[in-house]
Amino acid sequence: MKRKTATCLWKPVPQSKPSPCDRFKHACSICRGFVYLYGGRCNSSLSDFWRYNIASNEWEMLDCSEDGPEELEEHSMVAYHDTLYIFGGMVDSAFTKVKTPLWMYDTDSARWTEGWHTAAESESIAPANRKGHSAVVYNSSMYIYGGYFDIKGITQEFWALHLDTGEWSQVSPLSCDTGPGRRHGHSAVVYSTGMYLFGGLMGLSEQRDLWKWDFVRCTWSTIRTSHGPPKVVGHTSVIFQDSMLTFGGGISNSRPNNSLWKYHFSSQMWEKLASMTEVNLSSKKHHCILGIGVGFQVTPGSSSASPISHWCPKVKDPRKLLAASKRCAHFHGCLCQQPVHQAFSNDSGHEIEMKTFSQPLEPLGFCSFQTPSETELCADKTQSVSPKNKHLTHLISSERQAPAAAEVTKTRGGTDCQHVKPMSTAVTTHPDVLLLIGGKPLSSLCEISLWQMELNSI
């Protein structure tokens, strides 16, 4: 145990300008080989939008005009195909009560689209603005749980946005008496056919309980463990191999904790991996953590349709509508049925058909399904970049190293994908890396704090 702890050390990644200011309560996601960051809070709520190239360790500020979001904090961001979905986080006002707080950013066209309903429709068919909720993607839907309203208080609402159609629906468990209840500031991840929700605030009380929502049976179940993280709020969790990693967070009126915990799904046991008192890093709360490498689960999602198609009617300019329609037709023509990227479930009785594949990872370990032209473009960009992040240059892949391919599985009952070990030697030698972005307390430097941890030996 001591040997493992000694290797789990955070290392700072120095930042140069231009770069975002340090912040907390922001949202981050990985899409098409980049880290995207939106909003958060420093001295006030922020509305800036950034893209980070981890291979070159460079930030780029993106346009957020027209249909983009305003100042947001404690919002969520998920990636599905080539689109980012941002939900919630608006400052409470009369305007937010009649607005569905959903924005889509197409990373291919660099265009924002706003999801909306009329005031009469909003309360009944779409979730209202909230903060501190969780958002995950499973089987081509985004699932929103909990959060709090500035006036109404904490909620236990459970919503699903069907990303291929743009339609909201409320998820109803078989029994309203079971489940995590009203809470915010918790974490949620998807593993196999379940969503695992941990910690958060219920009223004024921090929690350390672990819940599972079964997407197949549509039921909640609590997972009881005698050992594990303390009561926390404002922490983060991410799937790593066949486990869940949880870092940071804390309780009211005290400093955040500084530990990294690992929950093993097979044994249902917690393991403490690293105490941040052993390294030169402040404890963090309301931060973001992202995983890079083959050990991390790729964002789930499956559909042959482009999520952009449903939002095309919102475009006011007919010329833009035509351009968007052409993109939709292009996506329908070139995207295959994409499976849900989930860890392997031993109790699955489905027959599995596999297509093997041995492509090295993209710089951020995001397993994308690219057309040949897109692949060539990425290869050209990779070859032209001179890496500045010395710690992560080993994650950079070149198209000359291996042919483009994908590791895909299909099941009779839906679309599931096994987490199969890579067949490429180049991939297996790359360590898995955690990125820690921002968080409270803020750093003494004006630029955003960014740390990394290699997980090659845990």
BAMARSE-832412 format. One record per residue (C-alpha): z, x, y. Coordinates in steps of 0.1 Angstrom, whole numbers, always signed. Layout:
<nodes>
     Z     X     Y
     Z     X     Y
...
</nodes>
This chain:
<nodes>
     Z     X     Y
    +0    +0    +0
    +8   +28   +24
   -25   +45   +17
   -44   +13   +26
   -24    +8   +58
   -31   +44   +69
   -69   +37   +68
   -68    +4   +88
   -66   +19  +123
   -81    +5  +154
  -103   +28  +174
  -114   +21  +211
  -151   +18  +219
  -155   +30  +255
  -175    +7  +277
  -198   +16  +306
  -212    -6  +334
  -227   -31  +334
  -201   -49  +312
  -180   -80  +313
  -146   -79  +329
  -117   -80  +305
  -107  -116  +296
   -90  -139  +271
   -97  -175  +259
  -134  -166  +257
  -158  -173  +228
  -181  -149  +209
  -206  -152  +181
  -232  -130  +163
  -268  -142  +163
  -300  -122  +155
  -284   -88  +156
  -264   -93  +189
  -229  -103  +199
  -230  -131  +225
  -200  -137  +248
  -194  -167  +271
  -167  -175  +296
  -130  -172  +292
  -103  -165  +317
   -93  -135  +339
   -77  -145  +372
   -96  -178  +369
  -120  -195  +346
  -153  -177  +340
  -189  -188  +336
  -207  -156  +328
  -229  -151  +297
  -234  -117  +280
  -252  -101  +251
  -239   -69  +235
  -261   -45  +215
  -237   -28  +192
  -261    -1  +181
  -266   +12  +217
  -231    +0  +229
  -247   -17  +259
  -241   -51  +276
  -267   -73  +292
  -258  -102  +315
  -279  -133  +306
  -290  -162  +328
  -268  -193  +327
  -284  -215  +353
  -299  -250  +351
  -287  -266  +319
  -262  -239  +310
  -224  -245  +309
  -200  -241  +338
  -166  -223  +338
  -151  -226  +303
  -120  -215  +285
  -106  -221  +250
  -141  -233  +240
  -159  -226  +208
  -192  -210  +200
  -211  -210  +166
  -245  -197  +156
  -270  -217  +134
  -304  -203  +127
  -315  -188  +161
  -294  -211  +183
  -259  -209  +198
  -237  -240  +201
  -210  -240  +227
  -185  -269  +227
  -155  -279  +250
  -135  -258  +274
  -143  -276  +307
  -118  -280  +335
  -103  -315  +334
  -118  -339  +359
  -133  -374  +362
  -167  -358  +354
  -156  -343  +321
  -143  -377  +309
  -178  -391  +307
  -196  -360  +295
  -201  -346  +260
  -193  -309  +265
  -221  -294  +243
  -247  -268  +252
  -273  -251  +230
  -288  -217  +237
  -321  -208  +220
  -320  -170  +215
  -357  -169  +209
  -368  -186  +242
  -336  -177  +262
  -334  -214  +272
  -304  -236  +276
  -303  -273  +265
  -275  -297  +273
  -263  -322  +247
  -254  -355  +263
  -247  -392  +259
  -242  -420  +284
  -206  -427  +295
  -205  -459  +274
  -216  -440  +243
  -195  -409  +246
  -161  -423  +235
  -175  -440  +204
  -201  -416  +191
  -192  -381  +204
  -160  -361  +210
  -146  -358  +245
  -139  -325  +262
  -111  -305  +247
   -97  -270  +245
   -81  -249  +218
  -100  -266  +190
  -117  -249  +160
  -154  -249  +151
  -171  -239  +119
  -206  -244  +103
  -210  -257   +68
  -242  -271   +52
  -262  -275   +85
  -233  -292  +103
  -208  -280  +129
  -172  -292  +123
  -148  -295  +152
  -110  -300  +145
   -81  -307  +168
   -77  -293  +203
   -59  -307  +234
   -68  -328  +264
   -53  -320  +297
   -41  -356  +302
   -40  -372  +268
   -23  -344  +249
   -31  -329  +214
   -55  -345  +190
   -61  -345  +152
   -97  -357  +156
  -122  -342  +131
  -158  -344  +141
  -191  -332  +126
  -223  -325  +145
  -254  -326  +123
  -273  -297  +137
  -307  -307  +124
  -305  -342  +140
  -281  -338  +169
  -260  -367  +157
  -222  -368  +158
  -200  -385  +132
  -163  -387  +128
  -149  -371   +96
  -123  -394   +80
  -100  -382   +52
   -91  -407   +24
   -55  -408   +37
   -46  -405   +74
   -11  -394   +64
   -23  -361   +49
   -38  -332   +68
   -28  -306   +95
   -21  -333  +121
   -24  -329  +159
   -27  -292  +168
   -45  -266  +188
   -47  -228  +191
   -52  -226  +153
   -79  -208  +133
  -105  -221  +108
  -129  -204   +85
  -153  -216   +57
  -151  -202   +22
  -171  -216    -7
  -169  -255    -3
  -137  -255   +18
  -125  -251   +54
   -92  -232   +57
   -71  -239   +87
   -41  -218   +96
   -13  -219  +122
   -15  -232  +157
    +6  -255  +179
   +19  -290  +169
   +34  -303  +201
   +56  -274  +213
   +61  -260  +179
   +41  -230  +164
   +31  -233  +128
   +24  -209   +99
   +10  -234   +74
   -23  -231   +56
   -45  -262   +49
   -78  -266   +30
  -104  -293   +37
  -126  -298    +7
  -162  -307   +19
  -171  -321   -16
  -140  -343   -22
  -134  -350   +15
   -97  -344   +12
   -70  -323   +28
   -46  -302    +7
   -18  -279   +18
   -15  -244    +3
   +22  -233    +0
   +30  -196    +0
   +64  -179    +3
   +51  -149   +21
   +26  -144   +49
   +21  -142   +87
   +47  -155  +111
   +43  -186  +132
   +13  -180  +154
   -10  -195  +180
   -40  -179  +196
   -48  -158  +166
   -82  -153  +149
   -94  -154  +113
  -126  -142   +96
  -139  -142   +60
  -141  -108   +44
  -153  -106    +8
  -132  -130   -13
  -104  -132   +13
   -95  -143   +48
   -84  -117   +74
   -60  -130  +102
   -51  -109  +132
   -29  -113  +163
   -16  -144  +181
   +20  -151  +188
   +45  -176  +200
   +54  -189  +235
   +73  -166  +259
   +69  -135  +238
   +44  -107  +232
   +17  -114  +206
   +23  -100  +171
    +2   -69  +161
    -4   -73  +124
   -35   -77  +102
   -30  -100   +72
   -52  -106   +42
   -52  -139   +23
   -66  -136   -13
   -83  -169   -23
   -82  -161   -60
   -44  -155   -62
   -34  -176   -31
   -13  -147   -19
    -9  -130   +15
   -10   -92   +20
    -1   -74   +51
   -27   -47   +57
   -19   -30   +90
    +8   -30  +116
    -5   -23  +150
   +27    -5  +160
   +13   +24  +141
   -18   +28  +163
   -24   +29  +201
   -34    -7  +206
   -16   -35  +224
   -10   -67  +206
   -36   -94  +213
   -37  -132  +218
   -66  -155  +226
   -90  -127  +216
  -122  -127  +195
  -128  -109  +162
  -162  -105  +146
  -171   -88  +112
  -200   -65  +107
  -213   -54   +73
  -220   -68   +38
  -184   -77   +32
  -184  -104   +58
  -197  -138   +52
  -227  -148   +71
  -225  -180   +91
  -233  -210   +67
  -263  -232   +74
  -292  -247   +56
  -322  -266   +69
  -359  -264   +70
  -359  -281  +104
  -353  -265  +137
  -322  -276  +156
  -343  -275  +188
  -365  -304  +178
  -339  -331  +184
  -332  -318  +219
  -369  -316  +231
  -368  -351  +248
  -341  -338  +272
  -367  -314  +288
  -378  -328  +321
  -408  -307  +327
  -438  -318  +305
  -451  -283  +303
  -417  -271  +290
  -417  -300  +266
  -451  -289  +252
  -439  -253  +249
  -407  -264  +231
  -428  -286  +208
  -450  -256  +199
  -418  -236  +191
  -406  -265  +170
  -439  -265  +151
  -437  -228  +147
  -402  -229  +132
  -411  -257  +108
  -440  -237   +96
  -423  -203   +91
  -387  -212   +81
  -380  -217   +44
  -351  -238   +31
  -322  -216   +41
  -292  -217   +19
  -255  -219   +28
  -242  -183   +28
  -209  -187   +10
  -188  -166   -13
  -193  -173   -50
  -172  -201   -65
  -163  -194  -101
  -157  -231  -109
  -192  -241   -99
  -210  -258  -127
  -244  -257  -110
  -274  -237  -124
  -283  -210  -101
  -318  -196   -93
  -318  -162   -76
  -343  -143   -56
  -333  -106   -55
  -337   -85   -24
  -327   -51   -10
  -330   -49   +27
  -305   -28   +47
  -284   -47   +72
  -294   -53  +108
  -272   -35  +133
  -246   -63  +132
  -248   -71   +95
  -264  -105  +102
  -286  -115   +73
  -315  -132   +91
  -345  -149   +77
  -374  -134   +97
  -411  -138   +97
  -432  -106   +93
  -439  -105  +131
  -402  -109  +139
  -393   -82  +114
  -418   -58  +129
  -405   -65  +164
  -369   -58  +153
  -381   -26  +136
  -398   -14  +167
  -368   -21  +189
  -345    -3  +164
  -366   +28  +164
  -368   +29  +202
  -330   +26  +207
  -310   +58  +212
  -275   +48  +198
  -246   +55  +221
  -219   +41  +199
  -213   +71  +176
  -188   +52  +154
  -213   +25  +145
  -247   +43  +143
  -245   +42  +105
  -250    +5  +106
  -284    +8  +122
  -312    +0   +98
  -349    +8  +100
  -378   -12   +85
  -390   +20   +69
  -359   +22   +48
  -366    -8   +26
  -389   -39   +24
  -379   -72   +41
  -363   -95   +16
  -334  -120   +11
  -309  -128   -15
  -310  -165   -20
  -295  -190   -45
  -300  -227   -48
  -279  -253   -66
  -286  -288   -78
  -258  -304   -58
  -268  -289   -24
  -276  -254   -10
  -251  -227   -18
  -255  -190   -17
  -236  -164   -38
  -221  -135   -20
  -239  -110   -42
  -234   -72   -40
  -263   -55   -22
  -288   -36   -43
  -298   -11   -17
  -280   +22   -18
  -283   +25   +20
  -263    -7   +25
  -235    +1    +0
  -227   +33   +18
  -221   +15   +51
  -185    +6   +59
  -175   -29   +69
  -162   -31  +105
  -140   -55  +125
  -147   -58  +162
  -119   -69  +185
  -131   -82  +219
  -109   -89  +248
   -76  -108  +246
   -43  -111  +264
   -26   -90  +276
   -55   -76  +296
   -63   -39  +296
   -56   -18  +327
   -93   -11  +330
  -116   -36  +346
  -142   -36  +318
  -137   -57  +287
  -116   -40  +260
  -134   -35  +227
  -119   -20  +195
  -132   -14  +160
  -116   -10  +126
  -133    +2   +94
  -124   -17   +63
  -140    +6   +37
  -108   +11   +17
   -89   -22   +17
</nodes>
